[in-house]
Amino acid sequence: MIYISVALGVEAKPIIKYFNLKRDNEIKKLQVFKNERITLIVTGTGVLKSAIALTHILSQSVIDEDDIFLNIGICGAKSRKYQIGDIVLCNRIINSELSRNYYPDMVFEHPFKEGSLESFNSPVYSEENVIGELVDMEGAGLFEATTYFFESYQLSFFKIVSDYLDGKVTEKDVETLITSALPEVDEWLRKREEFKVEREIQFSLEEIEEIERVKSRGRFTVTMENELDNLLIYYKLRGENILNILKKYRDIEIKDKRESKRILEEIRERI
C-alpha cells in the first residue's frame, strides 16, 4: 500500500482524480480516500495537527516493510533557484518551533531537485528567520509521526513550489500545480514499488550466522530482535557491509537487559 498525506482538500482533489480514489465513509473524523493501491489522508495544516491526524489513521492500519509513505503538497520557496512548479524531494526537514532537524533517507534514485524544508505553525510571508530553502506547515510533524510506523527508507516528502513566500497562490493554482506534478511523481513511484525488501535484501549464510550469534549472546527480546533486523536491512540497503558491525559483538557476554539495550543503541547510532 502507498500512503499519501496532504494538508489541504484542494491538494487532495487532483490526487483523487488522478488515482481514481473513493471516499472511505467508515472514517468519520478525517477525509480518507482509497483504492487497492493508494490510501490518501487529508491531515489539515499545522505541525501538531497534521501529526495527530496521520497517527490516528496509521494506528488503524497494518503496515509492512514494502509499504510506502509520501507527503505531497505545495510549499513556498526562499530562493529563486527553484521555479514555480518545481518538484522537490526533501533531504532535510526542520521543525521551526523545536529547532530540530530530520534527514529523510535518499537511497532511491530520482530525477527531482532536492532541498531543505522548514515547517512552521503559521503562514510565512518573509525570509526573515527562515532556515530552510522551502517552507510548509506540516512536514516536520508528519516525519515525526511516520517514524513510529515506517522505517526511514519507506518515507519520501515531495513539495511543489507554489510561491516565493508572498502568498500569491490561488486554489486553482494549487490544483494546477499538483495535477502537473503527478505524472512524474507516479512514474518514479511505480519504479519505487518494484523494490521488495524480501527479494532485494537477502542476507548471506555468513551474515545470517553472525546475526543469530549476536541475537543469542545479546539476550535480546523479540522486539529488540525485530529492531535489529530492520536496522541491518536498512544498512544493507545502503550498500554497507553489516559484518563490520556484527563481528564487534560476536563474543559479547551479557549480564542484564541494560547491557542488551546499550548494545542495540550502539548499533542504531552507528547505522
C-alpha positions as CSV (number, residue, x, y, z in Angstrom):
1,M,0.0,0.0,0.0
2,I,1.1,3.6,-0.7
3,Y,0.0,6.0,1.9
4,I,-0.1,9.7,0.7
5,S,-0.8,12.6,3.0
6,V,-1.8,16.1,2.0
7,A,-2.7,19.1,4.2
8,L,-5.5,20.6,2.2
9,G,-8.6,19.4,0.4
10,V,-7.5,21.4,-2.7
11,E,-4.3,19.4,-2.8
12,A,-6.2,16.2,-2.5
13,K,-8.7,16.9,-5.3
14,P,-6.3,16.3,-8.2
15,I,-4.8,13.2,-6.5
16,I,-8.2,11.7,-6.0
17,K,-9.0,12.3,-9.7
18,Y,-5.6,11.0,-11.0
19,F,-5.6,7.8,-9.0
20,N,-9.4,7.3,-9.1
21,L,-9.8,7.2,-5.3
22,K,-13.1,6.8,-3.4
23,R,-14.0,8.2,0.0
24,D,-13.8,5.8,2.9
25,N,-17.1,6.6,4.6
26,E,-16.3,4.4,7.6
27,I,-13.8,7.0,8.8
28,K,-15.7,9.9,10.2
29,K,-13.3,12.4,11.7
30,L,-11.0,12.8,8.7
31,Q,-11.2,12.7,5.0
32,V,-9.6,9.5,3.7
33,F,-9.8,8.2,0.1
34,K,-8.7,4.8,-1.2
35,N,-8.3,2.3,-3.9
36,E,-6.4,-1.0,-3.9
37,R,-3.1,0.8,-4.4
38,I,-3.4,4.1,-2.6
39,T,-4.6,5.5,0.7
40,L,-4.9,9.3,0.7
41,I,-5.2,11.1,4.1
42,V,-6.1,14.8,4.4
43,T,-4.5,15.9,7.6
44,G,-5.2,19.6,7.8
45,T,-2.5,22.2,8.3
46,G,-0.2,22.7,11.3
47,V,2.8,20.7,12.5
48,L,0.9,19.2,15.5
49,K,-2.5,18.9,13.9
50,S,-1.2,17.0,10.9
51,A,0.9,14.6,13.1
52,I,-2.1,13.8,15.2
53,A,-4.4,13.2,12.1
54,L,-1.8,11.0,10.4
55,T,-1.2,9.0,13.6
56,H,-4.9,8.4,14.0
57,I,-5.1,6.8,10.6
58,L,-1.8,4.9,10.6
59,S,-2.6,3.4,14.1
60,Q,-5.6,1.6,12.5
61,S,-3.5,0.3,9.6
62,V,-1.4,-2.8,9.2
63,I,1.9,-1.6,7.6
64,D,4.6,-3.9,6.3
65,E,8.1,-3.4,5.1
66,D,7.2,-2.8,1.4
67,D,4.6,-0.1,2.1
68,I,5.5,3.4,1.1
69,F,4.6,6.8,2.6
70,L,4.6,10.0,0.6
71,N,3.8,13.6,1.7
72,I,2.8,15.7,-1.3
73,G,1.9,19.3,-1.1
74,I,2.7,22.9,-2.2
75,C,5.4,25.0,-0.5
76,G,6.9,28.4,-0.6
77,A,10.5,28.9,-1.7
78,K,13.0,31.2,-0.2
79,S,15.3,31.0,-3.2
80,R,14.7,31.8,-6.8
81,K,16.9,28.8,-7.7
82,Y,13.5,26.9,-7.5
83,Q,11.0,27.7,-10.2
84,I,7.2,27.7,-9.7
85,G,6.1,24.2,-10.3
86,D,9.4,22.5,-9.4
87,I,9.0,19.1,-7.7
88,V,11.5,19.0,-4.8
89,L,12.3,15.9,-2.8
90,C,13.2,17.0,0.7
91,N,16.6,15.9,2.0
92,R,16.3,17.8,5.3
93,I,13.2,18.7,7.4
94,I,13.3,21.4,10.1
95,N,10.9,21.9,12.9
96,S,11.0,25.6,13.3
97,E,9.4,25.5,16.8
98,L,11.7,22.9,18.3
99,S,14.8,23.8,16.2
100,R,15.0,20.1,15.4
101,N,16.3,18.6,12.2
102,Y,15.3,15.4,10.4
103,Y,17.0,13.7,7.5
104,P,14.9,11.5,5.2
105,D,16.8,8.7,3.5
106,M,17.7,9.4,-0.1
107,V,18.5,5.8,-1.0
108,F,16.5,5.5,-4.2
109,E,17.4,7.2,-7.5
110,H,15.2,10.0,-8.6
111,P,15.1,12.8,-11.2
112,F,13.9,15.6,-8.9
113,K,15.6,18.6,-7.3
114,E,16.5,18.3,-3.7
115,G,16.1,20.8,-0.9
116,S,15.6,21.5,2.8
117,L,12.1,22.1,4.1
118,E,11.2,24.1,7.2
119,S,7.8,23.6,8.9
120,F,6.0,26.4,10.7
121,N,2.7,26.5,12.6
122,S,1.5,29.6,10.8
123,P,1.9,31.1,7.3
124,V,5.3,32.6,6.5
125,Y,5.5,35.7,4.3
126,S,9.1,36.8,4.8
127,E,12.5,35.2,4.5
128,E,13.4,36.6,8.0
129,N,14.4,33.8,10.4
130,V,13.7,31.1,7.8
131,I,16.5,28.5,7.8
132,G,15.2,26.1,5.2
133,E,15.1,26.6,1.4
134,L,11.4,25.7,1.3
135,V,8.5,26.4,3.8
136,D,5.4,24.5,4.7
137,M,3.1,23.9,7.7
138,E,3.2,20.1,8.2
139,G,6.3,18.3,7.0
140,A,8.1,18.1,10.4
141,G,5.0,16.8,12.2
142,L,4.4,14.2,9.5
143,F,8.0,13.0,9.7
144,E,7.9,12.5,13.4
145,A,4.6,10.7,13.2
146,T,5.6,8.3,10.4
147,T,8.8,7.1,12.2
148,Y,6.5,5.2,14.6
149,F,5.1,3.2,11.8
150,F,7.6,3.1,8.9
151,E,11.3,2.5,8.5
152,S,13.2,5.6,7.2
153,Y,13.7,4.1,3.7
154,Q,9.9,4.0,3.3
155,L,9.4,7.7,3.6
156,S,9.5,10.4,0.9
157,F,8.5,14.1,1.1
158,F,7.6,15.8,-2.1
159,K,7.0,19.5,-2.3
160,I,5.8,21.5,-5.3
161,V,6.9,25.2,-5.3
162,S,3.9,27.5,-5.5
163,D,5.2,30.9,-4.5
164,Y,8.2,32.9,-3.1
165,L,6.7,33.5,0.4
166,D,4.4,36.2,-1.0
167,G,1.2,34.3,-0.6
168,K,0.4,34.8,-4.3
169,V,-1.3,31.5,-5.0
170,T,-4.9,30.6,-5.5
171,E,-6.8,27.3,-5.1
172,K,-6.8,27.0,-8.9
173,D,-3.1,27.4,-8.9
174,V,-2.7,24.7,-6.3
175,E,-4.8,22.2,-8.3
176,T,-2.9,23.0,-11.5
177,L,0.5,22.6,-9.8
178,I,-0.4,19.3,-8.2
179,T,-2.0,18.0,-11.4
180,S,1.1,18.8,-13.4
181,A,3.4,17.1,-10.9
182,L,1.5,13.8,-10.5
183,P,2.6,12.0,-13.7
184,E,6.3,12.5,-12.9
185,V,5.8,11.5,-9.3
186,D,3.8,8.5,-10.3
187,E,6.4,7.4,-12.8
188,W,9.0,7.4,-10.0
189,L,6.6,5.8,-7.6
190,R,6.0,2.8,-10.0
191,K,9.7,2.2,-10.2
192,R,10.0,2.5,-6.4
193,E,7.2,0.0,-5.9
194,E,9.3,-2.6,-7.8
195,F,11.7,-2.7,-4.8
196,K,10.7,-5.5,-2.4
197,V,12.7,-5.9,0.7
198,E,12.5,-9.7,0.9
199,R,13.7,-10.0,-2.7
200,E,16.3,-7.3,-2.8
201,I,17.7,-7.6,0.7
202,Q,18.9,-11.1,1.2
203,F,21.5,-12.0,3.8
204,S,24.3,-14.3,3.0
205,L,24.8,-17.5,5.1
206,E,27.7,-15.9,6.9
207,E,25.6,-12.8,7.7
208,I,22.7,-15.0,8.9
209,E,25.1,-16.9,11.2
210,E,26.5,-13.7,12.6
211,I,23.1,-12.2,13.2
212,E,21.8,-15.2,15.0
213,R,25.0,-15.3,17.1
214,V,24.6,-11.7,18.2
215,K,20.9,-12.2,19.0
216,S,21.7,-15.3,21.0
217,R,24.6,-13.9,23.0
218,G,22.9,-10.5,23.3
219,R,19.8,-11.9,25.0
220,F,17.6,-9.6,23.0
221,T,13.8,-9.5,23.4
222,V,11.7,-10.3,20.4
223,T,11.0,-6.6,19.9
224,M,14.8,-5.8,20.1
225,E,15.5,-8.6,17.6
226,N,13.0,-7.2,15.2
227,E,14.5,-3.7,15.5
228,L,18.0,-5.2,14.9
229,D,16.7,-6.9,11.7
230,N,15.2,-3.7,10.5
231,L,18.4,-1.7,11.2
232,L,20.5,-4.3,9.3
233,I,18.1,-4.4,6.4
234,Y,18.4,-0.6,6.1
235,Y,22.2,-0.7,6.4
236,K,22.5,-3.3,3.7
237,L,20.1,-1.3,1.6
238,R,22.6,1.5,1.6
239,G,25.2,-1.0,0.2
240,E,27.2,-1.3,3.5
241,N,28.8,-4.4,4.9
242,I,26.9,-5.5,8.0
243,L,29.6,-7.9,9.1
244,N,31.7,-4.9,10.0
245,I,29.1,-4.1,12.7
246,L,28.2,-7.6,13.8
247,K,31.7,-9.0,14.3
248,K,32.3,-6.5,17.1
249,Y,29.6,-8.2,19.1
250,R,30.2,-11.8,18.2
251,D,31.8,-12.7,21.6
252,I,29.8,-10.4,23.9
253,E,28.8,-11.6,27.3
254,I,25.5,-10.0,28.6
255,K,24.7,-9.9,32.3
256,D,21.5,-7.9,32.2
257,K,18.9,-6.2,29.9
258,R,20.6,-2.8,30.3
259,E,23.6,-4.1,28.6
260,S,21.4,-5.5,25.8
261,K,19.8,-2.1,25.3
262,R,23.2,-0.4,25.3
263,I,24.5,-2.7,22.5
264,L,21.4,-2.1,20.4
265,E,21.7,1.6,20.9
266,E,25.3,1.5,19.8
267,I,24.3,-0.4,16.6
268,R,21.5,2.1,16.0
269,E,23.8,5.1,16.3
270,R,26.4,3.5,14.0
271,I,23.9,2.8,11.3
